[in-house]
Amino acid sequence: MQITFNEEEIMIQDTAKQFAEAELKPNAELVEQTSGKALFLENLKKLCELGFMGINIDSQYGGIEAGSVAFSLAITELARGCASTAVTTSVTNMVAEVIQAVGNEEQKRHYLPKICTGEYYAGGFCLTESSAGSDPSAMKTKAVKDGDDYILNGSKIFITSADYAGVFVVWAVTDPDAARGKGISCFLVDSNLAGITIGKPEEKMGQKASSTNEVTFDNCRIPASTLLGMENQGFKIAVTELAGGRIGIASLALGLGLEALDYAKNYIKERKQFGKPLASFQGLQWMLADRYTELEAARLLIMQAATNKDNGVAFATAASMAKVFASEKANDACYTALQLLGGAGYIKEYPLERLVRDVRITTIYEGTSEIQRVIIARDILA
């Protein structure tokens, strides 16, 4: 199999790489702090100007129509500079793709330009609840029809970018008597509506610059026109769009793993012990060889999933394979890189400490590794 990129994909990859090197990497530690939030949001605006919040969105709505392969290449490069920025970009693109895939023309014309041009810093994907994580069909949030409106009540947790998202895609039960997963609908909810409370940002282990919050809906009145797709058919939307999101997280993990290995490789070429560079020891060479081989395999899995998606071929299982393999091997790569640095890798002065913290969540969000294996096995045994 030969993977070649077209001119636009190469340009997007190069642009993302340059932006990561110039704007993200030098400030990755700063944006984790409260004082760096303004800079973090400023970088999101810049990415909007570059077209990175609508990579797979039609140009008539402000996107650049570059496809899923370009999206993957961009997220990988951005993650090498700042995983928090990369995950915000990935989730916002996913929100935009949900609206483009399922929304009516009025919804697309109203929301997509605001996402693509940066009028909204980000979009929020409100699915997870305290009792409905790996099993979102168990959600308790309800939307009750009231005339020409719905009344929304419930709470969502671990919502990326909730602090500064302009719109939420929200899933809620609209038919409590329906079979499990069958009575769920999807809505577009403006974040500034009365009845919405955004909780304080969670104190996370990694990806700290990306805000993660609880979102509570207390008798939040939303027009019936905000219904996304058909009533009681929303669960299918979640399942479909999460598959696309997994390409993004796999790509993010790949970027973190590559960044960690590249740093460690350069370190052991310069660091000497027993009178010679660490890179001359076969044991360390083999550690690098194994990790780079695994990440190259991950890259190929990601490209397969992204290519399938671009070609309109079934890609959900390929995306799950890419996500579970890339995220787990990226964790291995980051921990190996830290080991190669020895004690220095454990110190905040070196980037490995942050990369290790940032990579850990990739095996958890957008569906845990265990859930990916369930999806893959289900398809194999079907």
C-alpha positions in Angstrom: 0.0 0.0 0.0 1.3 3.4 -1.0 0.2 6.5 0.9 0.5 9.7 -0.9 -0.9 13.1 0.0 -2.3 15.6 -2.4 -1.1 19.2 -2.6 -3.7 20.6 -0.2 -3.1 17.9 2.4 0.6 18.6 2.4 0.0 22.3 2.7 -2.3 21.8 5.7 0.2 19.5 7.3 3.0 22.0 6.8 0.9 24.9 8.1 -0.1 22.9 11.2 3.6 22.0 11.8 4.7 25.6 11.4 2.0 26.9 13.7 2.8 24.2 16.3 6.5 25.1 16.3 6.0 28.9 16.3 2.9 29.4 18.5 2.1 26.3 20.5 5.2 24.5 21.6 7.0 27.6 23.1 3.9 28.3 25.2 2.6 24.8 26.0 3.6 25.2 29.7 2.2 28.7 30.0 -1.3 28.0 28.6 -1.7 25.3 31.4 -1.7 28.1 33.9 -4.6 30.5 34.6 -2.5 33.4 33.3 -2.2 31.7 29.9 -5.9 31.2 29.2 -6.1 34.4 27.0 -3.2 33.1 24.9 -4.9 29.7 24.6 -8.1 31.3 23.3 -6.1 33.6 21.0 -4.5 30.5 19.4 -7.9 29.0 18.8 -8.9 32.2 16.9 -5.7 31.9 14.8 -6.5 28.3 14.0 -10.0 29.4 12.9 -8.4 32.0 10.5 -6.2 29.2 9.1 -9.4 27.1 8.4 -8.6 24.5 11.0 -12.0 24.5 12.8 -13.8 23.4 9.6 -11.4 21.1 7.9 -14.0 18.8 6.5 -16.8 21.4 6.2 -18.2 22.7 2.9 -16.8 26.0 1.8 -20.3 27.6 1.5 -20.4 27.4 5.3 -16.9 28.7 5.9 -15.0 25.4 5.8 -12.1 24.3 3.6 -13.4 20.9 2.4 -10.0 19.3 2.8 -11.3 15.9 4.1 -10.5 13.5 7.0 -6.9 12.7 5.9 -6.0 16.4 6.1 -7.8 16.6 9.4 -5.7 13.7 10.8 -2.5 15.3 9.5 -3.4 18.6 11.1 -4.3 17.2 14.5 -1.1 15.1 14.7 1.1 18.2 14.1 -0.9 20.4 16.5 -0.6 17.7 19.2 3.2 17.8 18.9 3.0 21.4 20.0 0.1 21.4 22.5 -2.3 18.5 23.1 -4.9 20.9 24.8 -5.1 22.9 21.6 -5.3 19.8 19.5 -8.1 18.2 21.4 -10.1 21.5 21.3 -9.6 21.6 17.5 -10.6 17.9 17.2 -13.8 18.2 19.2 -14.9 21.4 17.5 -14.4 19.8 14.1 -16.5 16.9 15.3 -19.3 19.3 16.4 -19.2 21.0 13.1 -19.4 17.7 11.2 -22.4 16.6 13.3 -24.2 19.8 12.2 -23.2 19.4 8.6 -24.2 15.7 8.5 -27.5 15.9 10.2 -28.6 19.6 10.4 -31.1 21.2 8.2 -30.1 24.1 5.9 -31.1 26.7 8.4 -29.1 25.1 11.2 -26.1 24.7 9.0 -26.1 28.3 7.8 -26.6 29.7 11.3 -24.0 27.6 13.2 -21.3 26.4 10.9 -19.9 29.9 9.8 -19.7 30.9 13.5 -17.7 27.8 14.3 -15.4 28.0 11.2 -14.7 31.7 11.4 -14.0 31.9 15.1 -17.1 33.8 16.3 -17.4 30.8 18.6 -14.1 29.7 20.2 -15.2 26.1 20.1 -18.2 23.7 20.0 -19.2 21.4 22.8 -20.2 17.7 22.5 -22.6 17.0 25.5 -23.1 13.3 25.7 -21.4 11.8 28.8 -23.2 11.8 32.2 -22.2 10.5 35.6 -24.1 7.3 35.1 -23.8 7.2 31.3 -20.2 7.1 30.2 -19.2 4.0 28.2 -23.0 3.3 28.0 -24.5 6.6 26.8 -27.8 4.9 26.2 -28.3 5.0 30.0 -28.5 8.9 30.0 -30.9 10.6 32.4 -31.0 14.1 30.8 -34.6 14.7 29.5 -36.1 17.0 27.0 -39.9 17.4 27.4 -42.0 18.9 24.6 -43.9 22.1 25.7 -45.7 23.7 22.8 -43.2 24.9 20.3 -40.3 24.3 22.7 -38.6 21.6 24.7 -37.7 21.9 28.3 -34.3 20.5 29.0 -33.2 19.1 32.4 -30.2 17.1 33.4 -26.4 17.3 33.7 -23.5 16.4 31.4 -19.9 15.8 32.7 -16.4 16.0 31.3 -17.4 18.3 28.5 -14.5 19.6 26.5 -14.4 23.4 26.0 -17.6 24.0 27.9 -16.1 27.2 29.4 -15.9 28.9 26.0 -18.0 26.9 23.6 -20.6 28.9 21.6 -22.9 26.0 20.9 -23.5 22.6 22.5 -24.7 19.4 20.7 -26.8 17.9 23.5 -28.3 14.4 23.7 -31.5 13.9 25.9 -34.2 11.4 26.4 -37.4 12.5 24.6 -39.3 9.2 24.9 -38.7 7.6 28.3 -41.0 4.7 27.5 -39.0 3.7 24.4 -36.5 0.8 24.4 -33.0 1.6 25.7 -31.3 4.0 23.2 -34.3 4.3 21.0 -36.0 7.4 22.7 -33.0 9.8 22.6 -32.9 13.0 20.6 -30.2 15.4 19.7 -30.4 19.2 20.0 -28.3 22.3 19.2 -28.2 24.5 22.3 -26.7 27.9 22.5 -24.4 28.1 25.5 -25.7 31.5 26.7 -29.3 30.4 27.2 -31.0 30.8 30.6 -31.0 27.7 32.6 -27.5 26.6 31.6 -24.8 26.5 34.3 -21.2 25.7 33.5 -19.3 24.2 36.4 -15.8 25.0 37.4 -13.0 23.5 35.2 -11.9 20.1 36.4 -8.4 19.8 37.9 -7.0 17.3 35.5 -3.8 15.3 35.3 -3.0 16.5 31.8 -4.2 18.6 28.9 -4.8 21.2 31.5 -5.3 24.2 29.1 -8.3 22.5 27.6 -11.3 23.3 29.8 -13.3 20.3 31.0 -16.6 21.1 32.8 -19.9 19.9 34.0 -22.8 21.4 32.1 -26.2 21.5 33.9 -29.6 22.2 32.3 -32.2 23.5 34.7 -35.6 24.0 33.0 -33.7 25.3 30.0 -36.2 26.2 27.3 -35.0 25.5 23.7 -37.1 26.0 20.5 -38.3 22.8 18.7 -36.3 24.1 15.7 -33.1 23.2 17.6 -33.9 19.5 17.2 -31.0 18.0 15.2 -32.3 15.3 12.8 -35.4 13.2 13.7 -36.9 13.0 17.2 -36.0 9.9 19.0 -33.3 9.1 16.5 -30.4 10.9 18.2 -28.5 7.9 19.5 -27.5 6.9 16.0 -26.0 10.3 15.5 -23.8 9.9 18.6 -22.6 6.5 17.6 -21.8 7.6 14.0 -20.0 10.9 14.9 -17.9 9.3 17.7 -16.3 7.1 15.1 -15.1 10.2 13.3 -13.9 11.7 16.6 -11.8 8.6 17.2 -9.7 9.4 14.1 -9.0 12.7 15.7 -7.9 11.3 19.1 -5.8 8.6 17.4 -4.1 11.3 15.4 -3.6 13.4 18.6 -2.0 10.4 20.4 0.3 9.7 17.4 1.5 13.3 17.6 2.3 13.1 21.3 4.1 9.8 20.9 6.2 11.1 18.0 7.1 14.3 19.8 8.2 12.3 22.9 10.4 9.9 20.9 12.0 12.6 18.8 12.9 14.5 22.0 14.3 11.4 23.6 16.2 10.4 20.5 18.0 13.8 20.3 18.7 13.6 24.1 20.4 10.2 24.1 22.5 11.2 21.1 24.0 14.0 23.2 24.0 12.6 26.7 27.0 10.5 27.6 27.5 7.7 30.2 30.5 5.3 30.5 32.4 7.5 28.1 30.1 7.3 25.1 26.7 8.6 24.0 23.6 6.8 25.3 22.5 6.3 21.7 25.4 3.9 21.2 24.0 1.3 23.6 22.0 -1.4 21.8 19.4 -1.8 24.5 18.3 1.9 24.1 18.5 1.6 20.3 16.1 -1.3 20.4 13.7 0.6 22.7 13.5 3.4 20.1 13.3 1.0 17.2 10.3 -0.8 18.7 8.4 2.4 19.7 8.9 4.0 16.3 7.8 0.9 14.5 4.6 0.8 16.6 3.8 4.4 15.9 4.4 3.9 12.2 1.9 1.0 12.3 -0.5 3.3 14.2 -0.1 6.0 11.5 -1.1 3.4 8.8 -4.2 2.4 10.8 -5.2 6.0 11.1 -4.7 6.7 7.4 -6.8 3.6 6.6 -9.7 4.9 8.7 -9.4 8.4 7.4 -9.2 7.3 3.8 -12.3 5.0 4.2 -14.2 7.9 5.7 -13.2 10.2 2.8 -14.2 7.6 0.3 -17.6 7.0 1.8 -16.6 3.5 2.9 -17.6 2.0 6.3 -14.9 3.2 8.7 -16.2 2.7 12.3 -14.3 -0.5 13.0 -11.1 0.9 11.3 -11.4 4.0 13.5 -11.7 1.9 16.7 -8.7 -0.1 15.6 -6.7 3.0 15.0 -7.8 4.6 18.2 -7.1 1.7 20.5 -3.7 0.9 18.9 -2.5 4.5 18.5 -3.5 5.6 22.0 -1.9 2.6 23.7 1.3 2.7 21.7 1.6 6.5 22.2 1.4 5.9 25.9 4.2 3.3 25.6 6.2 5.7 23.5 5.9 8.6 26.0 6.8 6.4 28.9 9.8 4.9 27.0 10.9 8.4 26.1 10.7 9.4 29.8 12.7 6.3 30.7 15.4 7.2 28.2 15.8 10.6 29.8 16.2 9.0 33.2 15.6 11.4 36.1 15.5 14.4 33.8 12.3 13.0 32.2 10.6 13.3 35.6 11.3 17.0 35.9 9.0 19.7 34.6 11.9 21.6 33.0 11.8 18.9 30.3 8.8 18.4 28.1 8.5 14.7 28.7 6.7 15.3 32.1 3.9 17.2 30.3 3.7 14.8 27.3 3.3 11.8 29.7 0.5 13.6 31.5 -1.2 14.6 28.3 -1.1 11.2 26.6 -2.7 9.3 29.4 -6.2 10.4 28.7 -6.1 9.2 25.0 -6.9 5.7 26.0 -10.0 6.9 27.9 -11.8 9.7 26.1 -13.8 9.3 22.9 -14.4 5.7 24.1 -12.0 3.7 26.3 -9.7 1.1 25.0 -12.0 -1.5 26.4 -15.0 -0.1 24.5 -12.9 0.0 21.3 -12.2 -3.7 21.7 -15.9 -4.4 22.2 -16.7 -2.6 18.9 -14.0 -4.4 17.0 -14.9 -7.8 18.4 -18.6 -7.2 17.7 -17.8 -6.5 14.0 -15.5 -9.5 13.7 -18.1 -11.8 15.1 -21.1 -10.3 13.3 
